[in-house]
């Protein structure tokens, strides 16, 4: 990619960027949220057209006007926000656009054999007949990868591929990527996770605010140097925090059971625990072990089969979502599905749960646009949410990391006693992660209760004061991060160890 420049209203997303990918190499693309990484890859995949510059493949200039052109050139992409049809099955999504037909009828048997062969070869276990809307984000990710392999692509773009995976799945993906590179496939790997880049990449190119900073050989660099190139300053990679001082109970969950949408069994089974003011309790577990359904039950998105929830002493088991939102803030797992209205402006997204607040109304009936704008501007500034046109930016046009920062700004600033943070740093760069973790600890130190749900072992060990491990919908262990190891935590998460957890 030579001298690529891509413009959006109010922003130069890519400013004269040159990137070269060798055959059989894993080339990492590193940069802060909104640095232009996904935009550059979207230009390569034909989703955007660059204003300036050219793309060459095997030395020849090529025109990539759309993703079909990219596929014809052997370029495939796994997007940060998956491009899957929710009501289709895994198999239907994989073959979509390259279906085999006979006499006008879809021939799924051959396709199924090829998909299952690829699934076995690369260790990408999926249920071909499950609907996308019913499966975990981890399996959706595997579906996207299989979609690319099914098309025999030789240049593979992975946009934040590990953001939604468990530690074990990440290790498996690293092995898969190395094997693909050995087979002669070339991989472009967008990531914020410096340890993954150090482990899997051959070279790394760094972007900062749309500009190319440089390319380094991984064997000649380290995490601190990469983070300095990416952010332009030294970043603390370890969380500083004083010991917790837990106070009175804020959240009391007793016997919570939540049904599963995917199968007839219950996804959450008889879960009981307490979170007190002034502490961060983390629910750790491998993706798909009931954490999603647990959070839905807690926040009111799903009804409970049985059990009770008390928040600040009042029973909210049957309370509406609005009633709950007056006491708790929720950073959701899926920022597009439950976090934002993508076609609303940033300022309206900032007041989604508070537009009826008197300070955002004129005469009790009409929105006070001036007050909403001022509030949104304040949060954008405080939380460094980067967007082309400030408060009037449409949420859909922002980078994934900045969408996440907008949600975090809104939820932390909102009045609450309990903060439920589900994968809060998913897809964020080290500078933003440092800021978010500091914000969670500040909430704790202000006497709020924080319930963190995370798959990231490092985050679980660094940020939490107590760890509850969820396996197959049950709590199987309560651990102290100061006295446990990541290995022991991993054993509980995999179901190899368990103990009785008292509420």
N, C-alpha and C positions, 0 to 999 in steps of 0.2 A: 504494500500500500504506500504510494508515493505522494507526499505533500497534500494529504487529505485535509480539506477545510469544510466544516459543516456548520451552518448557522441556523439558529431558531430565534423567534422574536425576543429581543433583549439579551441574547446570549450567544457567544461563539463557543459551541460545544466542542469542536475539534479545530485547533488552530495550527495548520501546516504540519500535520503529523506524518512521519514516515515509519513504517513497521515492516520488518522482513521476517518471514517464517521459513525455516529450512525443512526439508523432507525428514520425517522421523524424529522431529524434536518436540519437546513440550515447552512452549513459550508462554510464560506467565505475563499477564497484563495487570499492573498494580496501580492503584490510585485511590484518592479519597472519594466519598460519595459525591457524585456530580462532576467528577474529573473528566468525563467523556468516554469512559471505557466501553460501556454498553452501546453508546451512539456509534463509536468507531466500528464495533462488531456488527451493528445493524446496517451500516453502510456496506460492509463486506458481504453481508447476507442478503442485500437487496431490499431491505425494509425502508431505507432512506437513500436518497441520492446526494452525493457530495456536491457542493458548489464548485470546488476546485480539487485538482489532483487526479491520479489514475491508479487503477488496480492492475497488476500483472500476475498472470499465473504461468509458471514454467517459462518466464521471460517474455510472454506475449501479452499485450494489453487486452483486457476483457471488459465488456460492458455487462454490469449486473443490475438489471432494471427491477427485478423482483426475486423473491425466494426460489421460484421455479428455475430461473437462470442460475442461481447459486447452486441448486441441487444438480442441475445439468453439468456444472463444472466440478461436481464432487465436494461441494461445501455444505456442511450441515451445522445446525446450531441448536443447543439446548438453552432455552431462554431462562432468565432469572425468574420471570413470572410466566409460568408454563402456558403454552399455546395449545390447550387441549379442549375438546368438545365435551362438556360436563356430562351430557346425557348419553354419550357413546361409551362403548366398552373399551377396555385397554387395547384389545386386538383391533377394533375398528379405528381407533385413534392412530395406531402404529401404521396401518396400511392406507390411511386416508390420503388420497391423491395419487397413489400408485397401486390401485386395486387390480387384482387379476380377475377378469370376467370371462365367461364362456356363454355365448348365445344371449348376452345381455344380463346374465345372472352372476352375482358375486361368488367367487370361488374362495371360500375362507379356509378350506382344509390345508391347501399348500402353504398359504400364508401362516396359518397356525403352526405348522411343522417348522417353518423357517424361524418364526418368532421364538418358539420354545427351544430350538437348537441354539439360537443366539443367546437366549436367556441362560441356558446351561453353560455355554462356552464362557460367558463373561461374568457369571455369578450374579445376574440381575433378575432376582426372583420376582415374578409378577403373576397375578391371576388374570389370564387373558379375557375372562368373561365378566369380570367385575366392572361396574360403571365407575367412571372417573369421580363422580360426585360422592361416591361411597368409600373411596380409598384414601389412605394417608398421603401426606405430601411426599413422604419418602418414596412410596410406590409410584406416584405421579412423576417424580424425578426419573425413576428407572424407566418408566414408559417413554419419556422424552428421549432418553439415551438410546433405547431400543429403536425408536422411530428413526433416529439418525443412522444407526448401524444397519437397519433393514434396507436403507437406500444405498448401502455400500459407499458412503461418503469417505473421502480420503483426507479432507481438511475438516477437523472437528472443533467447533467453537463451544466451549463450556462457560456460560455466564453465571458466575457464582454457584457452581454446581453443589458445593458442600453446605450451603447455607441452611438447607432443610434436612440434612442427613445426621444420623447418630454417629458417635465416634467409631463404632464398628463398621458402619456403612461407609464412612469416610475412608477408613483403611482399605476396605474392599475396592472403593472407587479409585484410590491411588494405584492399587495393583492393576486394575483394569486399564487405567490410562497408560501406565508403563508398558503393559502388554500391547496395547494398540500402537504405541510409538515404535515398539520393537518390530511390529508387522509393517512398519513403513508409513503409518498414518501420521499426519502432522496435527498437533493439538495447540489451540490457543485457549489459555486457561485464565479467565478473569477471577481474581480472588482478592479478599482483604486479609486473608489469614496467612501471616508471614511464615508460620511453622510449616504449613502445607506447601507453600511455594518453595521453601528451603528443601523440603523432602522430595518433591516430585519434578520440579522444573529444571530445565537445562539452562535457559536464559530468562531474564525478566526485564521487561520494558516498563518504565514508570511515567505516568501522566499526572500533571497537577494543574487544576483549573483550566483544562482544555489544551494545555501545552505539553509537548514531549520533553521530558527531563533527561532521559538517557536509558541505555540498555546495559545490563551487567551480566556477567557469567555468574551463576549461582555459587560455583565452587570458590569464587573470589570475593564473596560478600557475606554479611550476616544480618540478622533480623533488625538490629538497631540501625545499621546503615540504610537498610531498605525503608524503614519507617521514617527516617530523617529525609530521605529522597521524596517520599510520598507526601509527608505533611509539612516539610520545610522547617521542622523543629524537633527537639528530642521529645520522645513520648514515653511516659511511664508504662511499662508493660505489666506491672504488678499493682494490685489495688491496695491503697493505704486505708486502714480503718481501725478505729478503736474498738475494744470489746463491747458487745451488745449489753444493754441494760433493759431487759424485758420487764414490762409493767403488767397492767391488767389485760385479760383476754379481750380481743377485738373480734376475731372470727372463731366460731365454735361449730365444727361440722360433726354430726353424729349419724352413723349408720347410712351414709349417703350411697344410694344405688341408682345408676343411670343406665337406661337401655342403650343398646347399640343399634345404629341404623343399618350397619353392614350385615349383621347376622342376628339370629334369634336370641343369643345370649346377652347378658348384661355386660356393658363395657366397663362400668365402675361397680365394684362389689363391696358394700358394707364398709365404707371408708370413714374413719373418725380421727380427728386431730384438732388442735387449737393453735391459733397464731396470736401472739401477744403484741401489744404496742411496743415499739422500740426494738423489733427484731426482724430479720429477713429469714423466712423459712423457704427452703427450695424444694420443690417436687421434681426429683430427677427420675429419668427413665428413658428407655429406648422408645423412639417414636412408635405410636400405635398401641401403646399399653394402657390406654384409657385416659391419658392426660387431657386430650382434646375434649372428650365427653365430660370429664370432671369439671373443666373450666366452663363448658356450656351450662352444666347444671348449677354451678355456683353463680354465674352471672345472669341466669334466667333465660338463656337461649334454648335450653331443653328442660322439660319437666323432670322431677325426680320420680323414680319408681317407689322409693321409700327413703326414710331418713329425714333429718332436719338441718337447717342452717340458721345460726344466730349471728347477727352482725351488730356489734355495740350493744349487746343485750336484748335486741329485739328479733323476733322470729321473722325471717324473710323467705321462708321455704316457698310460700305461694305469692310472694310480692312480685309486682310487675318490674320490667327492666328499668323503667324510669325511676320507680321508687328505690330500687337497688343502686342506681347510678348516682343517687344523692349521697350515698354513703361510701361507695367504692369507685375507684377508677380502674379501667381495664385496657391494657395494651394487648390487643388480640394477636393470635397466632397468624391469621391470614389478613394482612393489612388491606387487601383489596376487597375481600368478601365482607369483613366485619369492621374495618377500621376507617374507611374513607368512602365518600361518594365521589367517584373518580371524575365525573363531569361537572362537579361543583368547583368553584374557585377555592383557593387555599383559605381565604378568610371565612367562608361559610363552613368549611370543614373544621375550622378551629372552634366554632360555636355549635357544632352539631347537637350536643346534648344540653346546651345552655341557651339556646336562642330565645327561650321563654323567660329567661332571667330578666327582671325589671330593668337592669342597666343596659340591656341590649334591645329594649323596646321603647317606642315613642307612644305615649298615650295608652300603654298597655296592650296595643293591638298591632302596631306596625314596627317592622325591624328598624332599629336605629343604625343605619349604615355607617355613620361616622364613628360611633362607639365600637362597632364590630371591627372596622378597619384599624382603629387605634390599638385595640386588644390584639388583633392578629399581627400587626407590625411589631408590637412589643415582644410577642412570643417568637416571631421569626428572628428577631435580633438576639434575644436571650439564648435561644437554642441553636443559633447558626444554621437555620433552615435555608438552603440555597435554592433559589428559583429564579427563572428568567425575568419575571415581571412582578416579583414581590407578592403582596396579598391577593392580587387579581389573577395570579397564575392558576391555570386549570390543573387540578391535582394529577390528572392522568399524564401530563406532559413532564412531570418531575421525575428525577431518578429515584429508583427504589429506596435507596438509603435516605434520601431527603423526605420521601413520603413517610418513612418510618420515624424520622426525627420530628416531623409535624405531629404525628399521633402521640409520640412521647411527650412533646411540649404541651399539647392539649390536656393529656391525662394527668401529668404531674402537676400542672397549674390548677386544675379543677379541685374544688374542695372535696376532700375524702378522708376517711379514717383507714381504709384498706386500699393498697395498690396491688392489683393483680397484674403481674408483668409476665406475659407468655413470649418466650424467645425474643426479649426486647432488643437484642443487638444483632438479630439475624440480618445479614447483608450490610453491616456497617463496617467502616474502616477503623483502624486502631485509634485514631484521634477521637472519633465519635464514641467508640466503645469506652474509652477512658472517661469521657464526659458523662455517658449514661450510667456507668457503674458508680461514679462519684455522686450523681443525682439520686440513685437508689439508696446509697448510704446516707446521704443528707436527709432523705425522707425518713429513714429509720431513726436518725439522730434527732429529728423533730418530734419523735414519739409516735410516728405512724407505724402501722403494721404493713409489712411487705411480703406478698406471696409470689415467689419467683418460680416459673415453670421453665425448665431449660434442659436441653440435650447436650449442652457444651460442658464437658467435664471440667475444663479450666475455669469457666464461669461459675459453675456450681461450687467448686472448691474455694475460689477466690472471694466470692461475694456473699455467700450464705453464712448464717450463724447456726442454722440447723438444717440437716438434709433428711427429707423423707423420700424413700425410693418406692416408685410405683412399678409393679410388674403384673401384667395380665389383669389390670383393674383393681389390684389390691395393694395396700401398703405393706411392704415386706421388710422394711428396715428403717430405723432412725439412727442417723450417724452425725458425729461431731466433726466438721471439716478440719478442726485442729488436730484431731487424734486419728483420723482415718487416712487411707491412701487412695489414689485414683484406681489402683488395682482392686482393692477391696470394694470400692464403690462400683466398679465395673462388674464384679461378681454378683452383687445384689441386683444390678440393673439387668443382668442376663438371667436372673432367676436361680443362680447356682447357690446362693446363700439367702436365708430368710430368718426373720425373728418376729416376735409379737410386737406390734406397735400400740402403745397405750395412748389414748386420746389426751 
